[in-house]
Amino acid sequence: MRRLALAILAAALLVAIAIVALWQHRRRPPAEHEGPSLAALAPELAAERSRAADLLSRYQLVDAEKRRFRIPIERAMAVIVDSPDLLVPTPAASSVSAPATAPASAPTSAPERRER
């Protein structure tokens, strides 16, 4: 009987220690982070958003030799809606960005597995 009482007392003591430890942990202020605060980044974020909005809303000559121009995004979307064939890649661009296609004579089934 005495052992049971000691076991219950020990368990209650462990629970009490755990509760106090958790309570102390929650009262501790959060650790400071290493990076700059959000308020410090606000001017940089505003400048980046302004730069992005400027790029998306103006006309600009990008490369005269390749005849590349920047146009406002709204105008670009209207041009593509009016002429969807402009989305077809040029031969030079297709060799770089288009995924490789299988030749017409390629088998459609999975290749046979070799045993070692």
HELIX and SHEET records of a PDB file:
HELIX    1   1 ARG A    2  ARG A   27  1                                  26    
HELIX    2   2 LEU A   38  LEU A   56  1                                  19    
HELIX    3   3 ILE A   73  ASP A   82  1                                  10    
HELIX    4   4 PRO A   84  LEU A   87  5                                   4    
HELIX    5   5 PRO A   91  SER A   97  1                                   7    
SHEET    1   A 2 GLN A  60  ASP A  63  0                                        
SHEET    2   A 2 ARG A  68  ARG A  70 -1                                        
END                                                                             
